[in-house]
Amino acid sequence: MDVTASATDPLIVARESFFTPACLVVSAGQSLVVRNEGNALHNLTVDGTWFGMDVPAGGEIRVPSLARVVGANPGNYTFSCSYHSAAGMVGRVIVR
């Protein structure tokens, strides 16, 4: 079951070549918000999963439930912007 998004949903901010925070801890049922405060197109991909979504400059996406991304598999997952990962635009999410 998806959790309804709220003001307390974890937020990842994409900027020119980095994410803030670079590491966060979330529950599998939580929603996740990704906001692009940079000037370029970014995306969020989660290694080892099917998930990847573009986030246009000034835009925001909401992942309704991390359980849909990682299944019933808590653990450490690397996320990145596939357009800028070579520049170090990577992070980690710990799903509990």
QUIURRA-V40201 format. One line per field, one symbol per residue. ss: DSSP state (a for helix, b for strand, c for the rest). A space follows every 10 residues. Layout:
ss=???
This chain:
ss=cccccccccb bbbbccccbb ccbbbbcccc cbbbbbcccc cbbbbbcccc cbbbbccccb bbbccaaaaa ccccbbbbbb ccccaaaccb bbbbbc
